[in-house]
Amino acid sequence: MGRTRTFATLLAVLLALGVTPTTAARADSPSPEVRAKIEAKLRSLGFTDWKEIEAEQQGTEWAIDDARTADGQQFDVTLAADDLRELSREPD
């Protein structure tokens, strides 16, 4: 079986299962419910925006890239996955 046919077969199976580029979630991204809790925690810590939220350390931590405070300071922040306590805040 050629590569094109193999790819077409795989694509057909994924589409039949309802997996599309817009529905396929990254394994290291939080669910919408968890994301909302993380974002609320970040706001309570004084952050106004951020770029990425990813699981790290085998899912025991959430790493937040480029979290920015109201005065423009930027940090990489790490939260504990179990209770969202702040583990680290490193200037970026």
BAGU-685223 format. One record per atom (N, C-alpha, C): residue in one letter; residue number from 1; y, x, z. Coordinates in steps of 0.2 Angstrom, whole numbers, plus 5000, padded with zeros to 4 digits. Last residue first. Layout:
! residues N
node aa:a, i:NUM, py:Y, px:X, pz:Z
...
***
This chain:
! residues 92
node aa:d, i:92, py:5183, px:5054, pz:5163
node aa:d, i:92, py:5181, px:5055, pz:5156
node aa:d, i:92, py:5186, px:5058, pz:5152
node aa:p, i:91, py:5178, px:5056, pz:5180
node aa:p, i:91, py:5183, px:5056, pz:5175
node aa:p, i:91, py:5181, px:5058, pz:5168
node aa:e, i:90, py:5165, px:5047, pz:5186
node aa:e, i:90, py:5167, px:5053, pz:5184
node aa:e, i:90, py:5172, px:5052, pz:5179
node aa:r, i:89, py:5157, px:5040, pz:5199
node aa:r, i:89, py:5163, px:5038, pz:5195
node aa:r, i:89, py:5166, px:5045, pz:5193
node aa:s, i:88, py:5142, px:5032, pz:5206
node aa:s, i:88, py:5146, px:5038, pz:5203
node aa:s, i:88, py:5152, px:5035, pz:5199
node aa:l, i:87, py:5138, px:5021, pz:5211
node aa:l, i:87, py:5134, px:5027, pz:5213
node aa:l, i:87, py:5138, px:5033, pz:5211
node aa:e, i:86, py:5142, px:5005, pz:5218
node aa:e, i:86, py:5144, px:5011, pz:5214
node aa:e, i:86, py:5141, px:5017, pz:5216
node aa:r, i:85, py:5129, px:4993, pz:5218
node aa:r, i:85, py:5134, px:4997, pz:5221
node aa:r, i:85, py:5136, px:5003, pz:5217
node aa:l, i:84, py:5120, px:4983, pz:5212
node aa:l, i:84, py:5127, px:4985, pz:5208
node aa:l, i:84, py:5132, px:4989, pz:5212
node aa:d, i:83, py:5108, px:4982, pz:5217
node aa:d, i:83, py:5113, px:4978, pz:5220
node aa:d, i:83, py:5120, px:4980, pz:5217
node aa:d, i:82, py:5099, px:4988, pz:5207
node aa:d, i:82, py:5097, px:4983, pz:5211
node aa:d, i:82, py:5102, px:4979, pz:5214
node aa:a, i:81, py:5105, px:4998, pz:5199
node aa:a, i:81, py:5103, px:4991, pz:5196
node aa:a, i:81, py:5101, px:4986, pz:5201
node aa:a, i:80, py:5121, px:5005, pz:5204
node aa:a, i:80, py:5113, px:5004, pz:5205
node aa:a, i:80, py:5111, px:4998, pz:5202
node aa:l, i:79, py:5131, px:5012, pz:5191
node aa:l, i:79, py:5130, px:5007, pz:5196
node aa:l, i:79, py:5122, px:5007, pz:5197
node aa:t, i:78, py:5143, px:5024, pz:5186
node aa:t, i:78, py:5136, px:5022, pz:5187
node aa:t, i:78, py:5135, px:5017, pz:5192
node aa:v, i:77, py:5155, px:5027, pz:5174
node aa:v, i:77, py:5153, px:5024, pz:5180
node aa:v, i:77, py:5146, px:5023, pz:5180
node aa:d, i:76, py:5167, px:5037, pz:5167
node aa:d, i:76, py:5160, px:5035, pz:5166
node aa:d, i:76, py:5158, px:5033, pz:5173
node aa:f, i:75, py:5185, px:5033, pz:5165
node aa:f, i:75, py:5179, px:5035, pz:5169
node aa:f, i:75, py:5172, px:5033, pz:5166
node aa:q, i:74, py:5202, px:5034, pz:5163
node aa:q, i:74, py:5196, px:5032, pz:5160
node aa:q, i:74, py:5190, px:5036, pz:5164
node aa:q, i:73, py:5218, px:5026, pz:5167
node aa:q, i:73, py:5213, px:5031, pz:5168
node aa:q, i:73, py:5206, px:5029, pz:5166
node aa:g, i:72, py:5227, px:5016, pz:5165
node aa:g, i:72, py:5225, px:5020, pz:5159
node aa:g, i:72, py:5220, px:5025, pz:5161
node aa:d, i:71, py:5229, px:5007, pz:5175
node aa:d, i:71, py:5234, px:5012, pz:5174
node aa:d, i:71, py:5232, px:5017, pz:5169
node aa:a, i:70, py:5218, px:4999, pz:5175
node aa:a, i:70, py:5224, px:4996, pz:5173
node aa:a, i:70, py:5230, px:5001, pz:5172
node aa:t, i:69, py:5204, px:5009, pz:5170
node aa:t, i:69, py:5208, px:5006, pz:5175
node aa:t, i:69, py:5215, px:5003, pz:5172
node aa:r, i:68, py:5190, px:5009, pz:5160
node aa:r, i:68, py:5197, px:5010, pz:5160
node aa:r, i:68, py:5200, px:5006, pz:5166
node aa:a, i:67, py:5175, px:5017, pz:5156
node aa:a, i:67, py:5178, px:5011, pz:5160
node aa:a, i:67, py:5185, px:5013, pz:5161
node aa:d, i:66, py:5166, px:5025, pz:5147
node aa:d, i:66, py:5173, px:5024, pz:5146
node aa:d, i:66, py:5176, px:5018, pz:5149
node aa:d, i:65, py:5151, px:5017, pz:5150
node aa:d, i:65, py:5155, px:5022, pz:5147
node aa:d, i:65, py:5162, px:5020, pz:5146
node aa:i, i:64, py:5140, px:5015, pz:5163
node aa:i, i:64, py:5145, px:5012, pz:5160
node aa:i, i:64, py:5150, px:5017, pz:5157
node aa:a, i:63, py:5123, px:5013, pz:5167
node aa:a, i:63, py:5128, px:5018, pz:5165
node aa:a, i:63, py:5134, px:5014, pz:5161
node aa:w, i:62, py:5114, px:5007, pz:5180
node aa:w, i:62, py:5117, px:5005, pz:5174
node aa:w, i:62, py:5123, px:5010, pz:5173
node aa:e, i:61, py:5097, px:5012, pz:5186
node aa:e, i:61, py:5104, px:5013, pz:5186
node aa:e, i:61, py:5107, px:5010, pz:5179
node aa:t, i:60, py:5084, px:5010, pz:5184
node aa:t, i:60, py:5086, px:5010, pz:5191
node aa:t, i:60, py:5094, px:5010, pz:5191
node aa:g, i:59, py:5079, px:5012, pz:5171
node aa:g, i:59, py:5081, px:5006, pz:5173
node aa:g, i:59, py:5083, px:5005, pz:5180
node aa:q, i:58, py:5076, px:5026, pz:5170
node aa:q, i:58, py:5071, px:5021, pz:5170
node aa:q, i:58, py:5072, px:5014, pz:5172
node aa:q, i:57, py:5090, px:5031, pz:5170
node aa:q, i:57, py:5085, px:5033, pz:5175
node aa:q, i:57, py:5079, px:5028, pz:5176
node aa:e, i:56, py:5099, px:5017, pz:5163
node aa:e, i:56, py:5097, px:5024, pz:5163
node aa:e, i:56, py:5092, px:5025, pz:5169
node aa:a, i:55, py:5106, px:5004, pz:5152
node aa:a, i:55, py:5101, px:5006, pz:5158
node aa:a, i:55, py:5099, px:5014, pz:5157
node aa:e, i:54, py:5123, px:5003, pz:5148
node aa:e, i:54, py:5116, px:5005, pz:5146
node aa:e, i:54, py:5112, px:5006, pz:5152
node aa:i, i:53, py:5137, px:4997, pz:5141
node aa:i, i:53, py:5133, px:4997, pz:5147
node aa:i, i:53, py:5126, px:4998, pz:5145
node aa:e, i:52, py:5152, px:5004, pz:5133
node aa:e, i:52, py:5145, px:5003, pz:5133
node aa:e, i:52, py:5142, px:5002, pz:5140
node aa:k, i:51, py:5167, px:5002, pz:5137
node aa:k, i:51, py:5163, px:5002, pz:5130
node aa:k, i:51, py:5156, px:5000, pz:5131
node aa:w, i:50, py:5179, px:4992, pz:5146
node aa:w, i:50, py:5174, px:4997, pz:5145
node aa:w, i:50, py:5171, px:4997, pz:5139
node aa:d, i:49, py:5193, px:4987, pz:5156
node aa:d, i:49, py:5189, px:4986, pz:5150
node aa:d, i:49, py:5184, px:4992, pz:5150
node aa:t, i:48, py:5197, px:4987, pz:5169
node aa:t, i:48, py:5200, px:4982, pz:5165
node aa:t, i:48, py:5196, px:4981, pz:5158
node aa:f, i:47, py:5192, px:4990, pz:5186
node aa:f, i:47, py:5192, px:4992, pz:5179
node aa:f, i:47, py:5194, px:4986, pz:5175
node aa:g, i:46, py:5192, px:4987, pz:5200
node aa:g, i:46, py:5198, px:4989, pz:5197
node aa:g, i:46, py:5198, px:4991, pz:5189
node aa:l, i:45, py:5180, px:4982, pz:5205
node aa:l, i:45, py:5182, px:4989, pz:5206
node aa:l, i:45, py:5188, px:4992, pz:5203
node aa:s, i:44, py:5180, px:4970, pz:5200
node aa:s, i:44, py:5181, px:4970, pz:5207
node aa:s, i:44, py:5183, px:4978, pz:5209
node aa:r, i:43, py:5176, px:4973, pz:5187
node aa:r, i:43, py:5183, px:4971, pz:5188
node aa:r, i:43, py:5185, px:4971, pz:5195
node aa:l, i:42, py:5163, px:4977, pz:5189
node aa:l, i:42, py:5168, px:4982, pz:5187
node aa:l, i:42, py:5175, px:4980, pz:5188
node aa:k, i:41, py:5157, px:4965, pz:5193
node aa:k, i:41, py:5158, px:4971, pz:5198
node aa:k, i:41, py:5163, px:4976, pz:5196
node aa:a, i:40, py:5158, px:4958, pz:5182
node aa:a, i:40, py:5162, px:4955, pz:5187
node aa:a, i:40, py:5163, px:4961, pz:5193
node aa:e, i:39, py:5150, px:4966, pz:5174
node aa:e, i:39, py:5157, px:4965, pz:5172
node aa:e, i:39, py:5161, px:4963, pz:5178
node aa:i, i:38, py:5138, px:4963, pz:5180
node aa:i, i:38, py:5140, px:4970, pz:5180
node aa:i, i:38, py:5148, px:4970, pz:5178
node aa:k, i:37, py:5136, px:4949, pz:5178
node aa:k, i:37, py:5137, px:4952, pz:5185
node aa:k, i:37, py:5140, px:4959, pz:5185
node aa:a, i:36, py:5136, px:4949, pz:5164
node aa:a, i:36, py:5141, px:4945, pz:5167
node aa:a, i:36, py:5142, px:4948, pz:5174
node aa:r, i:35, py:5124, px:4956, pz:5162
node aa:r, i:35, py:5130, px:4959, pz:5159
node aa:r, i:35, py:5136, px:4955, pz:5163
node aa:v, i:34, py:5114, px:4947, pz:5167
node aa:v, i:34, py:5115, px:4953, pz:5171
node aa:v, i:34, py:5122, px:4956, pz:5168
node aa:e, i:33, py:5115, px:4937, pz:5157
node aa:e, i:33, py:5117, px:4936, pz:5164
node aa:e, i:33, py:5118, px:4942, pz:5168
node aa:p, i:32, py:5112, px:4944, pz:5145
node aa:p, i:32, py:5119, px:4941, pz:5146
node aa:p, i:32, py:5120, px:4939, pz:5153
node aa:s, i:31, py:5104, px:4959, pz:5150
node aa:s, i:31, py:5104, px:4952, pz:5147
node aa:s, i:31, py:5111, px:4950, pz:5148
node aa:p, i:30, py:5109, px:4976, pz:5145
node aa:p, i:30, py:5108, px:4971, pz:5150
node aa:p, i:30, py:5107, px:4964, pz:5147
node aa:s, i:29, py:5100, px:4988, pz:5135
node aa:s, i:29, py:5105, px:4983, pz:5136
node aa:s, i:29, py:5104, px:4978, pz:5141
node aa:d, i:28, py:5088, px:4994, pz:5132
node aa:d, i:28, py:5092, px:4997, pz:5137
node aa:d, i:28, py:5099, px:4993, pz:5138
node aa:a, i:27, py:5083, px:4988, pz:5121
node aa:a, i:27, py:5079, px:4988, pz:5127
node aa:a, i:27, py:5083, px:4990, pz:5133
node aa:r, i:26, py:5093, px:4977, pz:5112
node aa:r, i:26, py:5091, px:4984, pz:5114
node aa:r, i:26, py:5088, px:4984, pz:5120
node aa:a, i:25, py:5087, px:4962, pz:5104
node aa:a, i:25, py:5091, px:4966, pz:5109
node aa:a, i:25, py:5089, px:4973, pz:5110
node aa:a, i:24, py:5088, px:4954, pz:5090
node aa:a, i:24, py:5084, px:4959, pz:5093
node aa:a, i:24, py:5089, px:4963, pz:5098
node aa:t, i:23, py:5096, px:4945, pz:5084
node aa:t, i:23, py:5093, px:4943, pz:5089
node aa:t, i:23, py:5089, px:4948, pz:5093
node aa:t, i:22, py:5102, px:4951, pz:5073
node aa:t, i:22, py:5107, px:4948, pz:5078
node aa:t, i:22, py:5103, px:4946, pz:5084
node aa:p, i:21, py:5091, px:4955, pz:5065
node aa:p, i:21, py:5096, px:4960, pz:5068
node aa:p, i:21, py:5100, px:4958, pz:5073
node aa:t, i:20, py:5078, px:4944, pz:5071
node aa:t, i:20, py:5083, px:4946, pz:5066
node aa:t, i:20, py:5087, px:4952, pz:5069
node aa:v, i:19, py:5064, px:4936, pz:5074
node aa:v, i:19, py:5067, px:4943, pz:5076
node aa:v, i:19, py:5071, px:4945, pz:5070
node aa:g, i:18, py:5055, px:4926, pz:5071
node aa:g, i:18, py:5062, px:4924, pz:5074
node aa:g, i:18, py:5066, px:4931, pz:5076
node aa:l, i:17, py:5043, px:4928, pz:5066
node aa:l, i:17, py:5043, px:4928, pz:5073
node aa:l, i:17, py:5050, px:4926, pz:5076
node aa:a, i:16, py:5047, px:4929, pz:5053
node aa:a, i:16, py:5043, px:4924, pz:5055
node aa:a, i:16, py:5043, px:4923, pz:5062
node aa:l, i:15, py:5053, px:4942, pz:5053
node aa:l, i:15, py:5057, px:4936, pz:5052
node aa:l, i:15, py:5053, px:4929, pz:5054
node aa:l, i:14, py:5042, px:4950, pz:5055
node aa:l, i:14, py:5048, px:4950, pz:5060
node aa:l, i:14, py:5052, px:4943, pz:5059
node aa:v, i:13, py:5035, px:4948, pz:5043
node aa:v, i:13, py:5032, px:4946, pz:5050
node aa:v, i:13, py:5038, px:4945, pz:5055
node aa:a, i:12, py:5044, px:4952, pz:5034
node aa:a, i:12, py:5042, px:4945, pz:5034
node aa:a, i:12, py:5039, px:4943, pz:5040
node aa:l, i:11, py:5045, px:4966, pz:5037
node aa:l, i:11, py:5051, px:4962, pz:5038
node aa:l, i:11, py:5049, px:4954, pz:5038
node aa:l, i:10, py:5032, px:4970, pz:5034
node aa:l, i:10, py:5034, px:4970, pz:5041
node aa:l, i:10, py:5040, px:4966, pz:5042
node aa:t, i:9, py:5032, px:4968, pz:5020
node aa:t, i:9, py:5027, px:4964, pz:5025
node aa:t, i:9, py:5030, px:4964, pz:5032
node aa:a, i:8, py:5042, px:4977, pz:5016
node aa:a, i:8, py:5043, px:4970, pz:5015
node aa:a, i:8, py:5038, px:4965, pz:5019
node aa:f, i:7, py:5036, px:4989, pz:5020
node aa:f, i:7, py:5042, px:4987, pz:5023
node aa:f, i:7, py:5043, px:4979, pz:5022
node aa:t, i:6, py:5025, px:4989, pz:5012
node aa:t, i:6, py:5024, px:4989, pz:5019
node aa:t, i:6, py:5030, px:4986, pz:5023
node aa:r, i:5, py:5031, px:4989, pz:4999
node aa:r, i:5, py:5027, px:4983, pz:5001
node aa:r, i:5, py:5026, px:4983, pz:5009
node aa:t, i:4, py:5037, px:5002, pz:5000
node aa:t, i:4, py:5041, px:4996, pz:4999
node aa:t, i:4, py:5038, px:4989, pz:5001
node aa:r, i:3, py:5026, px:5010, pz:5002
node aa:r, i:3, py:5031, px:5010, pz:5007
node aa:r, i:3, py:5035, px:5003, pz:5006
node aa:g, i:2, py:5011, px:5003, pz:4996
node aa:g, i:2, py:5017, px:5007, pz:4995
node aa:g, i:2, py:5022, px:5006, pz:5001
node aa:m, i:1, py:4994, px:5004, pz:5000
node aa:m, i:1, py:5000, px:5000, pz:5000
node aa:m, i:1, py:5006, px:5004, pz:5000
***
